[in-house]
Amino acid sequence: MKKPTLAPFYMLMFTEVMAANMVHPVTPSFLTALGMPDQMFGVAFAAMSLTNFWLCPFWGRVGDLYSRVKTMSLTIVLYAVGQFLFLRSTTAWQILLARLFSGAFSGGTTVCLMAYGADAVGEEHCGRQMAICAAMTSAGTAAGYLVGGVLGDISVETAFLWQIALLVLSALGMLLFLKDGACYHRSSGGLLASLDPLCPFRRQSVFSSSAAVVFLLSVFLACFASTAYDNAFNYYLKAQFHFPPSYNGCIYAAVGIVGLAFNMTAGLELQRRTNCLTPLIVLFFVAFLTLVASLFTHSAVAYVCVNMLFYLCNSTYLPLQQALAMRQCRAEHGTVSGIFSSIRAMGMVTGSLSAGFLYARAPLLPMGVCAVLFLLTALCTWVNLRKL
């Protein structure tokens, strides 16, 4: 099969990630306007993450068996439907059902984007490709927060409608301009077993060794901490400093630009010249220190500056973990990325739920808990390094 040009993939990936993040800066305003309790922002995100965790291995397997491109396009359109349902929700139960629906398909997009990037270049350049994909994710996330925040100042509904339109356009673009990667080969076998999210962990696989289990634990802990803090940070800026949605967007945009530059330069060098574990230990420990510092920072400017350093670490560790995951297997990238994304989704469920209830207890409590979690993640990564 002819190797496809990757420029359309990067452009469409950027567009999809940007659209997927456009509603995040307006979600606190949306829930506050509906009169929802403080913990609802965490519970709603946890609902989406729950179905994400359940179906990530399923969508990875669908991509392995049928088509990466068609699977991505289908899940993006259905995720857009879920976002429309979220927009029209007015009660807690409607919000939770809409989030469950969206989560069932958002994971499929993430899994197939990661697997498509690996399929396009093969094992030799997989690490570099993961760094580029992470850079596109950082740039798309930053753009999404910025554009969504600016649109949110107009109205929350405007941000939602633009998101839905861009999601549909990106799905159509993938169908029209992308082909499955040069290294993609359809797998054989069953599909129904992948509906059990624990199935890949019960059978012998590339993730069955003790080192792999510790690695997956570090993936879970890092995502738990990142998600909990991300949810609390969004709400903290709105509730404590009374920032409008555009301010949230500008903060994330600035962090995203710095993260993009770092991932495309130093991040690529780290993947090429190191085992990825040593820089991960440093990143997790720096994240721990910045979160501890944020507990003692009370002015808005200082708080935002400290957290920008944290988010730089936060945007850098993921491509290194992705590269380590993909190095575990030379085939069935969809299955591997499905397991990896499922573990991350577990972290999203626990992190978002914890954030909501911890924040309701005390606004700074999520920051302290996340600091401890990042310290534990650094220790798990150090254990992995010792096992080499």
C-alpha positions in Angstrom: 0.0 0.0 0.0 1.3 3.5 -0.9 2.3 5.5 2.2 -0.1 8.3 2.6 0.9 11.9 2.9 0.8 12.9 6.6 0.1 16.6 6.2 -3.7 16.1 5.8 -3.6 13.8 8.9 -1.9 16.4 11.0 -4.3 19.1 9.9 -7.4 17.0 10.5 -6.0 15.8 13.8 -5.4 19.4 14.9 -8.9 20.4 13.8 -10.5 17.5 15.7 -8.6 18.1 18.9 -9.3 21.8 18.7 -13.0 21.2 18.3 -13.1 18.5 21.1 -11.6 21.1 23.6 -13.6 24.1 22.6 -16.3 23.5 25.2 -14.0 22.9 28.2 -13.5 26.6 29.1 -17.2 27.3 29.0 -18.3 24.2 30.9 -18.0 25.8 34.4 -20.2 28.7 33.2 -22.7 26.3 31.6 -23.1 24.2 34.7 -23.2 27.3 37.0 -26.0 28.8 34.8 -28.0 25.6 35.3 -27.6 25.9 39.1 -25.6 22.6 39.4 -23.7 21.9 42.6 -19.9 22.2 42.7 -19.2 18.5 42.4 -21.3 18.2 39.2 -18.4 19.3 37.0 -16.4 16.3 38.2 -19.3 13.9 38.2 -20.2 14.8 34.6 -16.6 14.3 33.4 -16.4 11.0 35.2 -19.5 9.8 33.4 -17.9 10.5 30.1 -14.7 8.9 31.2 -16.5 5.8 32.4 -17.9 4.8 29.0 -14.6 5.9 27.5 -12.8 3.4 29.7 -15.3 0.7 28.8 -15.1 1.1 25.1 -11.5 2.1 24.4 -10.3 -1.5 23.8 -13.5 -2.1 21.7 -12.8 0.8 19.3 -9.1 -0.2 19.2 -10.1 -3.7 18.1 -12.6 -2.3 15.6 -9.8 -0.3 14.0 -7.6 -3.4 13.9 -10.3 -5.5 12.2 -11.9 -3.0 9.8 -10.5 0.4 9.1 -8.7 3.0 11.2 -10.0 5.9 9.1 -13.7 4.8 9.0 -13.6 4.1 12.8 -12.3 7.6 13.5 -14.9 9.3 11.3 -17.8 7.3 12.8 -16.8 8.0 16.4 -16.2 11.7 15.8 -19.7 12.2 14.3 -21.3 10.3 17.2 -19.3 12.3 19.7 -20.7 15.5 18.0 -24.2 14.1 18.6 -23.4 13.6 22.2 -22.2 17.2 22.5 -25.5 18.4 21.0 -27.3 16.4 23.7 -25.1 17.9 26.4 -25.9 21.4 25.1 -29.7 20.7 25.3 -29.5 19.2 28.8 -31.2 21.1 31.6 -31.2 18.6 34.5 -28.5 16.6 36.3 -29.7 13.3 34.8 -29.8 14.7 31.3 -26.3 15.9 31.7 -25.0 12.6 32.9 -26.7 10.6 30.1 -25.3 13.0 27.5 -21.8 12.6 29.0 -22.1 8.8 29.0 -23.1 8.9 25.4 -20.2 11.3 24.4 -17.7 9.2 26.3 -18.7 6.0 24.4 -17.3 7.5 21.2 -14.6 10.0 22.3 -12.3 7.2 23.3 -12.6 5.6 19.8 -11.2 8.8 18.2 -8.3 9.0 20.6 -7.4 5.3 20.2 -7.5 5.4 16.4 -5.6 8.7 16.1 -2.7 7.2 18.2 -2.8 3.9 16.2 -3.0 5.7 12.8 0.1 7.7 13.7 2.0 4.5 14.5 0.7 2.7 11.4 1.8 5.5 9.1 5.5 5.3 9.9 6.3 1.9 11.3 8.2 0.8 14.4 11.5 2.6 13.6 10.0 6.1 13.7 7.2 5.4 16.1 8.6 7.4 19.0 9.1 10.5 16.8 5.6 10.1 15.4 4.2 10.0 18.9 6.0 13.2 19.7 4.6 14.9 16.6 1.1 13.7 17.4 1.4 14.9 21.0 2.6 18.3 19.6 -0.5 18.4 17.4 -2.6 17.5 20.4 -1.0 20.3 22.5 -1.5 22.8 19.7 -5.1 21.7 19.1 -5.9 21.8 22.8 -4.5 25.3 23.2 -6.4 26.5 20.1 -9.6 24.8 21.3 -9.4 26.5 24.7 -8.6 29.9 23.1 -11.3 29.8 20.4 -13.8 28.2 22.8 -13.1 30.8 25.5 -13.6 33.7 23.1 -16.8 32.2 21.6 -17.9 31.5 25.2 -17.8 35.2 25.9 -20.4 35.6 23.2 -22.5 32.8 24.5 -22.1 29.2 25.7 -24.3 28.0 22.9 -22.1 29.6 20.3 -19.1 27.6 21.5 -21.1 24.4 21.5 -22.4 24.9 18.0 -19.0 25.8 16.5 -17.6 22.7 18.2 -20.2 20.4 16.7 -19.7 21.9 13.2 -16.0 21.5 13.3 -16.2 17.9 14.6 -18.5 17.0 11.6 -16.2 18.7 9.1 -13.1 16.9 10.5 -14.9 13.5 10.2 -15.8 14.2 6.6 -12.3 15.4 5.9 -10.9 12.1 7.2 -13.1 10.1 5.0 -12.2 12.2 1.9 -8.5 12.7 2.4 -7.0 9.9 4.5 -6.2 6.3 3.8 -5.1 3.6 6.3 -1.4 3.8 7.0 1.3 2.0 5.1 2.0 -0.4 8.0 -1.7 -1.1 8.7 -2.8 -4.7 8.2 -6.3 -5.9 9.1 -6.3 -8.3 12.0 -8.4 -11.4 12.2 -10.4 -12.7 15.2 -13.3 -11.8 17.3 -14.7 -8.5 18.3 -17.3 -9.1 21.1 -14.6 -10.1 23.7 -13.2 -6.5 23.5 -16.5 -5.2 24.9 -15.1 -6.5 28.2 -12.6 -3.7 29.1 -10.7 -6.1 31.4 -10.2 -8.8 28.8 -6.8 -7.6 27.5 -5.5 -7.6 31.1 -6.6 -11.2 31.8 -4.9 -12.8 28.9 -1.2 -13.2 28.3 0.0 -10.1 26.4 2.7 -7.5 26.0 1.4 -5.9 29.2 1.5 -9.0 31.4 5.0 -8.6 32.8 5.6 -7.0 36.2 7.5 -4.1 34.6 4.5 -3.5 32.3 2.1 -3.6 35.2 4.1 -0.9 37.0 4.2 1.1 33.8 0.4 0.9 33.5 0.1 1.9 37.1 2.2 5.0 36.4 0.0 5.8 33.4 -3.1 5.5 35.6 -1.7 7.7 38.4 -0.5 10.4 36.1 -3.8 10.6 34.3 -5.7 10.5 37.6 -3.6 13.5 38.9 -3.8 15.4 35.6 -7.5 15.0 35.2 -8.3 15.9 38.8 -6.2 19.0 38.7 -7.4 20.1 35.2 -11.0 19.9 36.4 -10.3 21.7 39.7 -8.2 24.3 37.9 -10.9 25.3 35.5 -13.4 25.7 38.2 -11.0 27.4 40.6 -10.3 30.1 38.0 -14.0 30.7 37.6 -15.1 30.5 41.2 -12.1 32.0 43.1 -10.7 34.6 40.6 -13.9 35.2 38.6 -12.1 34.8 35.3 -14.3 34.8 32.2 -14.1 31.9 29.7 -11.7 33.8 27.4 -9.1 34.1 30.2 -9.1 30.3 30.7 -8.7 30.0 26.9 -5.7 32.4 26.8 -3.9 30.6 29.7 -4.3 27.2 27.9 -3.3 28.7 24.6 0.0 30.1 26.0 0.8 26.8 27.7 0.0 24.9 24.5 2.3 27.1 22.4 5.2 26.5 24.8 4.3 22.8 25.0 4.3 22.5 21.2 7.7 24.1 20.9 9.1 21.9 23.6 7.7 18.6 22.2 8.9 19.4 18.7 12.5 20.2 19.9 13.6 18.9 23.2 10.8 16.2 23.3 12.0 14.6 20.1 15.6 14.6 21.3 14.6 13.0 24.6 12.8 10.2 22.8 15.8 9.7 20.4 18.6 9.8 23.0 17.1 8.4 26.2 15.0 5.5 27.4 12.2 7.9 28.1 12.0 6.8 31.8 14.6 9.1 33.2 13.0 12.3 31.7 9.6 11.1 32.9 10.9 10.9 36.5 12.2 14.4 36.3 8.9 15.7 34.8 6.8 14.0 37.4 8.9 15.4 40.2 8.8 18.9 38.8 5.0 18.6 38.5 4.9 17.6 42.2 7.0 20.6 43.2 4.8 23.1 41.2 1.6 21.7 42.7 3.1 22.1 46.2 4.1 25.6 45.3 0.5 26.4 44.1 -0.8 25.6 47.6 1.0 28.6 49.0 0.3 31.0 46.1 -2.8 33.2 46.5 -2.5 36.0 44.0 -4.0 35.4 40.6 -0.9 36.3 38.6 1.5 34.2 40.6 -1.0 31.3 40.7 -1.3 31.3 36.9 2.5 31.5 36.4 3.1 28.5 38.7 0.4 26.5 36.9 1.8 27.3 33.5 5.0 25.5 34.5 2.9 22.6 35.7 1.0 22.4 32.5 4.3 22.4 30.5 5.2 19.2 32.4 1.7 17.9 31.9 1.9 18.3 28.1 5.3 16.7 27.9 5.0 13.5 29.8 2.2 12.0 27.6 4.2 11.5 24.3 7.0 9.8 26.3 4.5 7.4 27.8 2.9 6.8 24.4 6.2 6.0 22.9 7.0 3.5 25.7 3.6 1.8 25.1 4.0 1.5 21.4 7.5 0.0 21.8 5.8 -3.0 23.6 4.3 -4.3 20.3 5.2 -4.3 16.6 1.6 -5.1 15.5 -2.0 -4.5 16.4 -1.3 -0.9 17.3 -5.1 -0.4 17.8 -5.2 -3.1 20.6 -2.1 -1.6 22.3 -3.4 2.0 22.1 -6.8 0.7 23.3 -5.3 -0.7 26.4 -3.2 2.4 27.0 -6.2 4.7 26.5 -8.4 2.5 28.6 -6.0 2.8 31.5 -5.9 6.6 31.0 -9.7 6.6 31.0 -9.7 4.8 34.4 -7.6 7.7 35.6 -10.0 10.2 34.1 -13.0 8.5 35.9 -11.3 8.5 39.3 -9.6 11.9 38.8 -12.7 13.8 37.7 -14.9 12.2 40.5 -12.3 13.0 43.1 -11.8 16.6 41.9 -15.5 17.4 42.2 -15.9 16.1 45.8 -12.5 17.3 47.0 -13.1 20.7 45.6 -16.5 20.8 47.4 -14.6 20.1 50.7 -11.9 22.7 50.1 -10.8 24.5 46.8 -7.1 23.7 47.4 -7.6 20.1 48.4 -7.4 18.7 44.9 -4.0 20.4 44.3 -2.6 18.7 47.4 -3.9 15.3 46.5 -2.6 15.6 43.0 0.9 16.6 44.2 1.1 13.3 46.2 -0.1 11.4 43.2 2.6 12.8 40.9 5.2 11.9 43.5 3.9 8.3 43.5 4.0 8.3 39.7 7.7 9.4 39.8 8.4 6.5 42.2 6.6 4.0 39.9 8.7 5.2 37.0 11.9 4.9 39.0 10.9 1.3 39.7 10.5 0.7 36.0 13.9 2.2 35.4 15.5 -0.1 38.0 13.9 -3.1 36.1 15.7 -2.3 32.9 
